[in-house]
Amino acid sequence: MNGTWSWPLLLAALTLLGLAAGIFGDGVWDWLCWAGLAVPVWVVARKLRLHWRARARPDA
């Protein structure tokens, strides 16, 4: 299962845990919810930024 599906499954698990933490309660659960939902968004944004930078560079 290494390779293509490792990262998407990890990000999906983090998202699911973040959504579940939002349902469980308040306080620490809210922080777990924010972390679980923010990490996948951050990873995708970082990958997009790196991809766009690579496309913007002229081939030398």
N, CA, C and O of each residue as an XYZ file, in Angstrom:
240
protein
N       0.817     -1.189      0.000
C       0.000      0.000      0.000
C       0.865      1.260      0.000
O       0.339      2.366      0.123
N       2.143      1.112     -0.132
C       2.985      2.295     -0.226
C       2.917      2.837     -1.641
O       2.634      2.102     -2.586
N       3.174      4.104     -1.776
C       3.150      4.696     -3.094
C       1.955      5.608     -3.292
O       1.790      6.598     -2.580
N       1.136      5.272     -4.252
C       0.067      6.153     -4.696
C      -0.971      6.447     -3.611
O      -1.416      7.588     -3.491
N      -1.359      5.465     -2.832
C      -2.478      5.643     -1.913
C      -2.088      5.988     -0.481
O      -2.971      6.254      0.334
N      -0.828      5.995     -0.151
C      -0.426      6.259      1.239
C      -0.834      7.644      1.717
O      -1.516      7.774      2.734
N      -0.424      8.677      0.996
C      -0.731     10.043      1.419
C      -2.214     10.370      1.355
O      -2.737     10.952      2.305
N      -2.913     10.025      0.285
C      -4.351     10.320      0.293
C      -5.100      9.625      1.438
O      -6.006     10.213      2.029
N      -4.730      8.393      1.749
C      -5.393      7.704      2.868
C      -5.069      8.355      4.199
O      -5.940      8.460      5.062
N      -3.836      8.794      4.379
C      -3.460      9.488      5.613
C      -4.232     10.797      5.745
O      -4.742     11.111      6.821
N      -4.319     11.558      4.660
C      -5.061     12.818      4.704
C      -6.552     12.575      4.920
O      -7.209     13.348      5.618
N      -7.091     11.514      4.333
C      -8.491     11.180      4.558
C      -8.739     10.794      6.012
O      -9.752     11.179      6.594
N      -7.816     10.036      6.597
C      -7.953      9.643      8.007
C      -7.892     10.861      8.917
O      -8.663     10.960      9.872
N      -6.978     11.794      8.630
C      -6.901     13.017      9.430
C      -8.187     13.827      9.321
O      -8.675     14.363     10.316
N      -8.730     13.916      8.124
C      -9.981     14.643      7.933
C     -11.121     13.979      8.697
O     -11.907     14.655      9.360
N     -11.207     12.664      8.602
C     -12.261     11.937      9.313
C     -12.123     12.107     10.821
O     -13.116     12.329     11.513
N     -10.903     12.004     11.335
C     -10.694     12.198     12.772
C     -11.013     13.634     13.189
O     -11.559     13.866     14.268
N     -10.670     14.591     12.334
C     -10.998     15.987     12.635
C     -12.491     16.218     12.692
O     -12.984     16.905     13.587
N     -13.214     15.649     11.740
C     -14.673     15.791     11.755
C     -15.287     15.090     12.960
O     -16.213     15.616     13.577
N     -14.782     13.915     13.298
C     -15.291     13.194     14.464
C     -14.994     13.955     15.752
O     -15.830     13.997     16.654
N     -13.815     14.551     15.842
C     -13.462     15.313     17.044
C     -14.390     16.508     17.215
O     -14.693     16.898     18.343
N     -14.843     17.092     16.115
C     -15.770     18.212     16.205
C     -17.116     17.804     16.770
O     -17.821     18.629     17.351
N     -17.477     16.548     16.607
C     -18.767     16.063     17.113
C     -18.674     15.660     18.584
O     -19.653     15.785     19.320
N     -17.513     15.179     19.017
C     -17.376     14.601     20.347
C     -17.572     15.583     21.486
O     -18.189     15.233     22.492
N     -17.071     16.791     21.363
C     -17.224     17.695     22.494
C     -16.541     19.018     22.264
O     -16.245     19.405     21.134
N     -16.295     19.712     23.376
C     -15.684     21.040     23.339
C     -14.320     21.008     23.996
O     -13.874     19.973     24.492
N     -13.665     22.159     23.991
C     -12.348     22.269     24.623
C     -11.267     21.645     23.769
O     -10.998     22.103     22.658
N     -10.646     20.596     24.288
C      -9.560     19.916     23.580
C     -10.063     19.321     22.269
O      -9.326     19.289     21.283
N     -11.295     18.854     22.247
C     -11.859     18.278     21.021
C     -11.901     19.297     19.893
O     -11.676     18.961     18.731
N     -12.196     20.564     20.250
C     -12.196     21.615     19.230
C     -10.811     21.794     18.620
O     -10.674     21.970     17.409
N      -9.788     21.747     19.466
C      -8.414     21.881     18.963
C      -8.041     20.705     18.067
O      -7.387     20.887     17.040
N      -8.455     19.503     18.452
C      -8.192     18.335     17.609
C      -8.938     18.443     16.277
O      -8.426     18.037     15.234
N     -10.132     18.987     16.327
C     -10.916     19.190     15.113
C     -10.199     20.156     14.174
O     -10.055     19.871     12.986
N      -9.753     21.287     14.693
C      -9.040     22.267     13.871
C      -7.765     21.678     13.300
O      -7.466     21.878     12.123
N      -7.017     20.962     14.104
C      -5.760     20.369     13.625
C      -6.030     19.307     12.567
O      -5.354     19.262     11.539
N      -7.013     18.460     12.819
C      -7.324     17.395     11.878
C      -7.822     17.899     10.537
O      -7.621     17.247      9.512
N      -8.474     19.060     10.536
C      -8.969     19.622      9.285
C      -7.972     20.579      8.635
O      -8.010     20.779      7.421
N      -7.089     21.165      9.425
C      -6.133     22.134      8.880
C      -4.936     21.457      8.213
O      -4.429     21.959      7.210
N      -4.484     20.342      8.744
C      -3.299     19.678      8.186
C      -3.515     19.259      6.732
O      -2.646     19.546      5.908
N      -4.608     18.603      6.365
C      -4.797     18.259      4.946
C      -4.868     19.493      4.035
O      -4.331     19.477      2.928
N      -5.521     20.548      4.497
C      -5.593     21.773      3.699
C      -4.199     22.365      3.510
O      -3.859     22.812      2.415
N      -3.399     22.369      4.561
C      -2.040     22.895      4.487
C      -1.189     22.075      3.515
O      -0.438     22.640      2.720
N      -1.305     20.752      3.577
C      -0.525     19.884      2.685
C      -0.895     20.144      1.226
O      -0.012     20.257      0.376
N      -2.180     20.239      0.931
C      -2.621     20.480     -0.440
C      -2.163     21.858     -0.912
O      -1.691     21.994     -2.041
N      -2.292     22.873     -0.072
C      -1.860     24.222     -0.455
C      -0.362     24.265     -0.721
O       0.082     24.918     -1.665
N       0.411     23.581      0.093
C       1.867     23.565     -0.102
C       2.234     22.867     -1.408
O       3.082     23.355     -2.154
N       1.606     21.739     -1.684
C       1.881     21.018     -2.932
C       1.483     21.852     -4.148
O       2.205     21.873     -5.145
N       0.345     22.535     -4.077
C      -0.068     23.389     -5.181
C       0.920     24.529     -5.401
O       1.264     24.851     -6.539
N       1.371     25.135     -4.314
C       2.335     26.240     -4.435
C       3.635     25.762     -5.074
O       4.188     26.443     -5.938
N       4.123     24.602     -4.659
C       5.345     24.060     -5.257
C       5.141     23.727     -6.731
O       6.034     23.949     -7.549
N       3.980     23.199     -7.069
C       3.675     22.871     -8.455
C       3.610     24.133     -9.314
O       4.153     24.168    -10.419
N       2.940     25.175     -8.798
C       2.816     26.412     -9.565
C       4.177     27.090     -9.744
O       4.448     27.665    -10.798
N       5.032     27.023     -8.718
C       6.373     27.598     -8.846
C       7.179     26.874     -9.904
O       7.904     27.505    -10.673
N       7.062     25.560     -9.952
C       7.801     24.775    -10.939
C       7.314     25.093    -12.356
O       8.116     25.132    -13.288
N       6.028     25.317    -12.523
C       5.486     25.656    -13.843
C       5.873     27.049    -14.267
O       6.020     27.308    -15.462
N       6.044     27.971    -13.307
C       6.363     29.367    -13.624
C       7.818     29.529    -14.048
O       8.147     30.486    -14.750
N       8.687     28.624    -13.641
C      10.096     28.735    -14.010
C      10.299     28.441    -15.489
O       9.797     27.446    -16.012
N      11.033     29.309    -16.148
C      11.337     29.003    -17.553
C      12.367     27.870    -17.626
O      13.294     27.803    -16.819
N      12.187     26.995    -18.596
C      13.150     25.900    -18.779
C      14.453     26.464    -19.314
O      14.483     27.178    -20.316
N      15.517     26.128    -18.624
C      16.824     26.658    -19.047
C      17.677     25.586    -19.673
O      18.806     25.856    -20.084
